[in-house]
């Protein structure tokens, strides 16, 4: 005589996560060591620190020259005095 078979149903929700990667070549001298030092100060891996820096930089709104010129914050010290454009006025004979 066979023993009865029990079947159990397990409901599993699977989420597919796509991981993107970036390889950065030809970094200026000292960039990797600066990143490594910054990561150590923040108690992160170099990869986690790079991820944090990129994410924060891309999340911030892009600033234009106009944004910098009209920024009312005192720490936003931006001094810009372009050279005036000089025009020469001539009379034209028709």
Secondary structure, DSSP 8 states (H G I E B T S, - for coil): -------------------------S--TTHHHHHHHHHHHTT--HHHHHHHHHHHHHHS----HHHHHT---TT-------------------
